[in-house]
Amino acid sequence: MAGTVTGIERVTPRPGDAETPALAGDGRFKLADPSNGKEKHHAKHMVYARTLDEVADLLARGFSLWMTKPGKRPSLISPESLRILRK
């Protein structure tokens, strides 16, 4: 798709504050590689991206994205449940 990625949101958000992509301590976005099967959520299999454009590319390849909101721990969201916003 054309355009710069400006955000990523859940197709069907949970009640309350909007969820945003979870960040690692160094500011990179956290994703999970589907090739790791049932262990893709383990920290040792974490994949990182520096920009939302990189995240969108990985989502197109089937990676899942960790999303969070204030007061909640991050949860792993499948790419089918996410909407990529572009300008």
Secondary structure, DSSP 8 states (H G I E B T S, - for coil): --S-EEEEEESS--SSS--EE-B-TTS-EEEE-GGGGGGTTSGGGEEEESSHHHHHHHHHTT-EEEEE-TTS--EEE-GGGEEEEE-
